Amino acid sequence: MAPPAQSHRSPSPSQPSGKGEVSDLKMQLRQLAGSRAPGTDDSKRELFKKVISYMTIGIDVSSVFSEMVMCSATSDIVLKKMCYLYVGNYARYNPDLSLLTINFLQRDCKDEDPMIRGLALRSLCTLRVANLVEYLVGPLGSGLKDGNSYVRMVAAVGVLKLYHISSSTCMDADFPVTLKHLMLNDPDAQVVANCLCALQEIWSLEATTSEEASREREVLLSKPVIYYLLNRIKEFSEWAQCIVLELVSKYVPTDSNEIFDIMNLLEDRLQHANGAVVLATVKVFLQLTLSLTDTHQQVYERIKAPLLTQVSSGSPEQSYAVLSHLHLLVMRAPILFSTDYKHFYCQYNEPFYVKKLKLEMLTAVANESNTYEIVTELCEYAANVDIPMARESIRAVGKIALQQYDVNAIVDRLLQFLEMEKDYVTAETLVLVKDLLRKYPQWSHDCIAVVGNISSKNVQEPKAKAALIWMLGEYAQDMQDAPYVLESLAENWDDEHSAEVRLHLLTAVLKCFVRRPPETQKALGAALAAGLSDFHQDVHDRALFYYRLLQYKVSVAEGVVNPPKQAVSVFADTQSSEIKDRIFDEFNSLAVVYQKPSYMFTDKEHRGPFAFSEELGNLSIGAESAENIVSAQRVDANDQDLLLSTSEKEESRGPSNNGSAYSAPSYDSSAPLVASHAQSELVSLDQTLPQAPQAIDDLLGLSFAVTPTPAASPPPLRLNAKAVLDPNTFQQKWRQLPVSISQEGSVTPQGVAALTTPQALLRHMQGHFIHCIASGGQAPNFKFFFFAQKAEESSTFLVECIINSSSCKAQIKIKADDQGTSHAFVALFQSALSSFGMS
């Protein structure tokens, strides 16, 4: 059999086939360095292009540094630009090489061509090498006094770069004073803008340590400086206009006449074609008139048209940015935009993020005069083939219904959604109907008549199923089949993966029981038994709470789950007014687009999930951390003792971490039903249960679990005190081994307090022969990777532990060579973790 043919791939012309090609480049550049023959510059261009292309794709061409510097002795500006690009890239990371560039850059700073002078000065400042600061002062001083505006413009920015390299050198050379003089006297507007930008940053940073700098920063906000800049506003570029307008928005006028003078001066900026200039002008108008209520309202009317024009023109990204600012204004003054609601109708070719924001604005501007038209438009979107768009439209209709007084037509529209027989439409509508009934109980008869026809088997989304179950319990007396639907759900308890659904089911079954006991007692017995053995702690605790209430007195249980209710008047807002005011203060910034103050996405403590890039290198830890902890309906073998009493637990395996002193019953589905009227049943139960708590067990078909003879416990797990594992082996094992156990643990408040020094936890766990190989994160989230090894054999356990210090919870994920000992190890790990901080 012939060997397979080998495929030969020709090297790309832009990539060197080996180190030899870089050496060839070096040799060719050296030959051309001192040549003055005709066509030399063209040859240099081709070689420079190759060097730049190699550098761009990540190939190290630093070996030709000296040759590139020697070839820079030319008047060809294209060659100069490529050489400066090369030098700026490598000199920053190779300070020794940067010394080679000083002479030719300083020489070029004195060139006759102002373009070369500017480019050389920019490249010299771009080196950013602390040891070369002394070589920057002279060229920068000459550049600030240069007769060409381009050189002065570059020099102004260069001063700011020098300040970031060595602030003391910059201040000692009095460059800020020179910049201030240029800003107030230079005829070129771009030079003025660069000086302003540099001075703002320098004085802001210096103001923290210098009173003089604080005074200079205040001078920038003085009336002469502000009026000087405003009078030249039309000379500036769009970028520079935004800088000036941002400064003006911080200015505090002395009286109302000054406010109107500034607004009249900037009136034409609202008609500017650039959206950034328009938004910056709008911010000035809004900030200046905050103290003038009537004028402030007139400003809203004045800025509507320019902003709506920006929305309809330009790219979707620009439209979204402008819409975000419009949305902020609409939330502050919805009545002023109520007549312009048609501008917020969605276009078919708009991206989803723009449509979603428009729906929020339609919801905000809806009032009695335009509700019908807006809801009609939203109902059209609900039939859209785009499922996310349809969902958002239905939610928008629901929000309008919750904020209006006359909701007759809206309720009819919502109930029509339930007849569309689309799963996602039904799911969203059920959630909204639940909220609607909480605010408008008088609509229960009409809503329940439609909801009663929906089969629980056709509702799969957790929130929708929870809403349906809530209605089955809340209106059990009006829904004839409610007990039997709840009974079916209780019998299929293990099929419900959502803890939210199971929590609602427990409450709904008990509500139904206190109203229709004979029909619901079987469902209640099944739900309580399943809830008491549920793995999810909240479900287990609620079931235990209801069970004890029923043991004590049924009427008390009825008062807990079905007390007299008042209609909900206002649903909680997602943002406080203080947060909204802070966002408004940061108008024309990313804070408005993100809909949160800047500190929430810039300060470290508000950056969300922590970044972990410690000793494990490129170990992937993010994807698996998002996995569900464990299927809540499953009960592992080690958790079967949830059905034992406290004393029995102590006898079988020592103290329980659950700590519940109760005898949990099991469910006997063969128990006979008790046929009697609801009220008489509750009365008889109230008379019986205080004297005989077990009566509720008999009524619901519950019986106490018989404790089986405990099996011989396996020998305790012993760990190797001197376990060793290198990071590469840990990383390889972590990728290869499946997850054995994933669950949630707890940390004591003392342990959380001790986490201020994470090393304390590492020492504590090492005392239990569990070693840390990597750690990371910051409050409130900390992540640790541990490993341990069995004492008698080379079997390794790997642990990922994420501790949330605010909730005192720990998410633990175990991987093991020997899966059979994982449960024993996780018990040992939990014991060690729970004792952290107690000593």
Number of C-alpha atoms within 10 A of each C-alpha: 3 4 5 6 6 6 6 6 6 7 10 8 8 12 13 14 12 9 10 10 12 21 14 11 19 20 14 15 22 17 12 18 19 12 12 10 8 8 9 13 19 12 13 19 16 11 18 21 15 18 24 17 14 17 16 12 10 9 14 14 18 18 12 17 19 16 18 26 22 17 21 22 15 14 14 13 14 13 22 21 16 18 22 22 15 22 24 20 17 18 21 15 13 13 16 12 16 21 13 16 23 17 12 15 23 18 13 24 26 17 15 10 13 18 16 21 25 25 21 26 25 23 24 28 26 19 24 22 20 12 13 17 18 10 14 20 19 12 22 26 18 16 25 23 15 17 11 16 20 18 26 28 23 24 28 29 22 26 27 23 19 24 19 14 19 17 16 11 16 21 16 9 13 11 22 22 13 15 25 18 13 22 25 15 11 16 11 17 20 20 27 26 24 24 28 25 19 21 25 16 14 21 20 14 14 17 16 10 10 11 11 12 17 16 12 20 19 12 13 19 17 15 16 12 14 18 15 12 24 18 12 13 20 15 14 19 13 17 13 22 23 21 19 22 24 17 19 28 18 13 18 14 15 9 8 13 10 14 18 16 11 20 19 11 14 20 15 12 21 20 18 16 15 14 23 19 23 24 26 24 28 28 21 23 25 20 18 23 19 12 11 12 10 10 16 17 15 13 16 18 12 15 19 16 14 18 21 17 16 24 22 14 12 13 11 16 13 16 20 20 23 24 25 23 21 21 23 20 18 21 16 14 15 19 14 16 21 20 14 16 18 13 15 20 16 19 9 8 8 12 13 14 12 19 21 17 18 22 21 19 27 31 26 23 24 25 19 11 10 16 23 14 12 23 24 13 17 25 19 11 19 22 18 14 9 11 14 13 20 21 20 20 28 24 21 25 27 24 18 21 27 23 17 13 11 12 18 10 12 20 19 12 17 23 20 15 21 21 14 11 12 12 14 17 21 26 23 24 24 27 18 23 27 21 19 23 19 19 19 19 16 12 16 18 13 12 21 20 13 13 20 17 12 17 10 16 10 13 18 14 15 17 17 23 25 25 21 27 27 21 24 27 26 20 19 23 14 14 18 12 15 25 27 14 17 26 23 15 23 26 16 13 19 15 11 18 15 17 20 15 23 31 19 19 28 26 22 27 32 28 26 27 24 23 22 21 27 19 21 23 25 30 26 29 30 26 26 29 25 25 27 23 24 25 21 20 16 15 25 20 17 17 24 21 15 19 23 16 16 23 22 21 20 26 15 14 21 19 12 13 17 18 10 7 8 10 12 14 11 9 11 7 7 6 10 9 10 9 13 18 14 15 22 23 16 16 22 24 17 16 21 25 19 14 17 18 21 17 12 14 15 10 10 12 15 14 12 12 13 17 13 21 15 13 13 18 12 10 17 14 16 11 7 10 15 8 9 10 14 15 16 18 20 15 16 10 8 10 12 12 18 21 21 21 18 21 14 15 17 12 10 16 11 11 13 14 10 10 9 13 11 14 17 22 23 21 22 18 14 9 14 13 15 14 10 13 12 15 13 11 19 21 13 11 22 18 13 17 17 15 11 12 16 16 17 23 19 14 18 26 23 24 17 16 14 10 12 7 7 9 7 7 8 7 7 9 14 15 21 18 16 12 16 13 13 9 15 13 9 20 16 11 17 21 12 10 14 13 16 19 17 20 14 17 19 19 20 17 17 15 21 22 11 16 19 13 10 17 13 15 21 18 14 18 19 18 12 18 22 26 24 20 20 19 21 17 18 17 15 18 18 20 21 20 19 20 23 27 25 19 16 10 9 13 16 21 26 26 25 23 21 22 25 19 21 11 13 16 16 22 17 23 21 25 23 24 17 13 16 10 15 19 16 15 21 21 13 18 20 17 15 18 20 18 15 20 18 10 7
